[in-house]
Amino acid sequence: MRGPRSGRDLPALQRTTRIQGGNFVEEWARPDTHPDAEPTEVHVWRALLDLDAGLLAELAATLAPDELARASGFVTGSLRDRFIVRRGVQRNILGRYLGVAPGSIQPIVGLQGKLGVESGGSDLRFNSSNASGLALVVVAWGREVGVDIEELRPVPDADALVERFFAPGEVRAFRALNGDERARSFLECWTRKEAYLKAIGAGLSMPLNRFEVSVGTGESPRILHADDDPDAADRWTLRDLEPSPDHVGAVVLEGSGARVRLFSWGPWTGP
Ligand SMILES: CC(C)(COP(=O)(O)OP(=O)(O)OC[C@H]1O[C@@H](n2cnc3c(N)ncnc32)[C@H](O)[C@@H]1OP(=O)(O)O)[C@@H](O)C(=O)NCCC(=O)NCCS
């Protein structure tokens, strides 16, 4: 089974690839061969969403009719194409782990919108997020996962958002930060919180003040507590991601001890 184009033709996410002016950090590997499913690991893939027309068409050909219908509802061509690419890349990644053609995958939509997939007994779980031309897809086996990415940008109303929506402990920690730390810490905190909400499958249907994560770039990322789950701090592992110099991200995985491996979606040779 081959995904869209062999590795040679795929647009490489080079270490030197620039996204809005910055270089990617080095720790994202570009594997020559697609990594195997590994229950003791969690794989996070990053992918650029603005691709050439040929590859876009190849990815579009793998989408289901309902995905193409959703794509046609986007107000701009750019948003439509990015949706096609992120669903196409997601299918490509999942298809390679599952050993099936990307177009044959039938996503199952959970109650609050979290996607799953029939995985032939492999218990594959995944989640995705995108922001300003970059997507993350996290894949795990036998454990729930959630991921979120945000573009680093000024957030003029960060203080007000924190005071209004965040948990009391987060509000206190945020107030203690100096002005320079606040914008990045806000976005980091936001991705930590969304990644948790996506791991448990609730999405933004759960109020953001019903659980607390660590706040501050110097703080190790942790779920501190959740009103609905007294064991949340032990049940979930939180890790920050640096998807590019212009983005922050976070991944939440069920349990502890899994090795998180980071990959750039791009050229590889097989299977
Ligand atoms: C999930 C949610 C937090 C995503 O946030 P976002 O910043 O807009 O978008 P992101 O790029 O980070 O994530 C989008 C992905 O999250 C996933 N997702 C959607 N709902 C999810 C949920 N409840 N749990 C986990 N993941 C979810 C989807 O795979 C989606 O990808 P898609 O656009 O290709 O379908 C937000 O859209 C949300 O909470 N929605 C509410 C869902 C809801 O309450 N639905 C009620 C009935 S459907």
Ligand as a Chemical Component Dictionary entry (heavy atoms), coordinates in Angstrom:
data_LIG
# 
_chem_comp.id                   LIG 
_chem_comp.type                 NON-POLYMER 
_chem_comp.pdbx_formal_charge   0 
_chem_comp.three_letter_code    LIG 
# 
loop_
_chem_comp_atom.comp_id 
_chem_comp_atom.atom_id 
_chem_comp_atom.alt_atom_id 
_chem_comp_atom.type_symbol 
_chem_comp_atom.charge 
_chem_comp_atom.model_Cartn_x 
_chem_comp_atom.model_Cartn_y 
_chem_comp_atom.model_Cartn_z 
_chem_comp_atom.pdbx_ordinal 
LIG C1  C1  C 0 -12.731 19.911 20.251 1  
LIG C2  C2  C 0 -12.438 21.391 20.293 2  
LIG C3  C3  C 0 -11.852 21.693 21.661 3  
LIG C4  C4  C 0 -11.456 21.670 19.148 4  
LIG O1  O1  O 0 -10.855 22.916 19.274 5  
LIG P1  P1  P 0 -10.328 23.816 18.065 6  
LIG O2  O2  O 0 -9.240  24.657 18.641 7  
LIG O3  O3  O 0 -11.485 24.461 17.423 8  
LIG O4  O4  O 0 -9.742  22.878 16.954 9  
LIG P2  P2  P 0 -8.445  21.936 16.933 10 
LIG O5  O5  O 0 -7.804  22.129 15.630 11 
LIG O6  O6  O 0 -7.611  22.089 18.143 12 
LIG O7  O7  O 0 -9.072  20.480 16.987 13 
LIG C5  C5  C 0 -9.924  20.029 15.997 14 
LIG C6  C6  C 0 -10.047 18.539 16.129 15 
LIG O8  O8  O 0 -10.492 18.176 17.433 16 
LIG C7  C7  C 0 -11.134 16.912 17.319 17 
LIG N1  N1  N 0 -12.277 16.925 18.214 18 
LIG C8  C8  C 0 -13.494 17.424 18.002 19 
LIG N2  N2  N 0 -14.252 17.244 19.111 20 
LIG C9  C9  C 0 -13.482 16.609 20.017 21 
LIG C10 C10 C 0 -13.705 16.134 21.328 22 
LIG N3  N3  N 0 -14.852 16.291 21.955 23 
LIG N4  N4  N 0 -12.687 15.524 21.964 24 
LIG C11 C11 C 0 -11.505 15.357 21.362 25 
LIG N5  N5  N 0 -11.233 15.785 20.101 26 
LIG C12 C12 C 0 -12.223 16.402 19.448 27 
LIG C13 C13 C 0 -11.509 16.681 15.869 28 
LIG O9  O9  O 0 -10.751 15.599 15.395 29 
LIG C14 C14 C 0 -11.085 17.976 15.205 30 
LIG O10 O10 O 0 -10.504 17.753 13.959 31 
LIG P3  P3  P 0 -11.307 18.088 12.613 32 
LIG O11 O11 O 0 -11.459 19.580 12.551 33 
LIG O12 O12 O 0 -10.434 17.537 11.545 34 
LIG O13 O13 O 0 -12.618 17.396 12.731 35 
LIG C15 C15 C 0 -13.682 22.246 20.121 36 
LIG O14 O14 O 0 -14.020 22.291 18.764 37 
LIG C16 C16 C 0 -14.874 21.725 20.889 38 
LIG O15 O15 O 0 -14.892 21.563 22.067 39 
LIG N6  N6  N 0 -15.938 21.485 20.269 40 
LIG C17 C17 C 0 -17.111 21.111 20.998 41 
LIG C18 C18 C 0 -17.606 19.821 20.557 42 
LIG C19 C19 C 0 -18.938 19.657 21.143 43 
LIG O16 O16 O 0 -19.237 20.024 22.254 44 
LIG N7  N7  N 0 -19.798 19.002 20.382 45 
LIG C20 C20 C 0 -21.115 18.751 20.804 46 
LIG C21 C21 C 0 -21.816 17.773 19.939 47 
LIG S1  S1  S 0 -20.968 17.385 18.460 48 
# 
loop_
_chem_comp_bond.comp_id 
_chem_comp_bond.atom_id_1 
_chem_comp_bond.atom_id_2 
_chem_comp_bond.value_order 
_chem_comp_bond.pdbx_ordinal 
LIG C1  C2  SING 1  
LIG C2  C3  SING 2  
LIG C2  C4  SING 3  
LIG C2  C15 SING 4  
LIG C4  O1  SING 5  
LIG O1  P1  SING 6  
LIG P1  O2  DOUB 7  
LIG P1  O3  SING 8  
LIG P1  O4  SING 9  
LIG O4  P2  SING 10 
LIG P2  O5  DOUB 11 
LIG P2  O6  SING 12 
LIG P2  O7  SING 13 
LIG O7  C5  SING 14 
LIG C5  C6  SING 15 
LIG C6  O8  SING 16 
LIG C6  C14 SING 17 
LIG O8  C7  SING 18 
LIG C7  N1  SING 19 
LIG C7  C13 SING 20 
LIG N1  C8  SING 21 
LIG N1  C12 SING 22 
LIG C8  N2  DOUB 23 
LIG N2  C9  SING 24 
LIG C9  C10 SING 25 
LIG C9  C12 DOUB 26 
LIG C10 N3  SING 27 
LIG C10 N4  DOUB 28 
LIG N4  C11 SING 29 
LIG C11 N5  DOUB 30 
LIG N5  C12 SING 31 
LIG C13 O9  SING 32 
LIG C13 C14 SING 33 
LIG C14 O10 SING 34 
LIG O10 P3  SING 35 
LIG P3  O11 DOUB 36 
LIG P3  O12 SING 37 
LIG P3  O13 SING 38 
LIG C15 O14 SING 39 
LIG C15 C16 SING 40 
LIG C16 O15 DOUB 41 
LIG C16 N6  SING 42 
LIG N6  C17 SING 43 
LIG C17 C18 SING 44 
LIG C18 C19 SING 45 
LIG C19 O16 DOUB 46 
LIG C19 N7  SING 47 
LIG N7  C20 SING 48 
LIG C20 C21 SING 49 
LIG C21 S1  SING 50 
# 
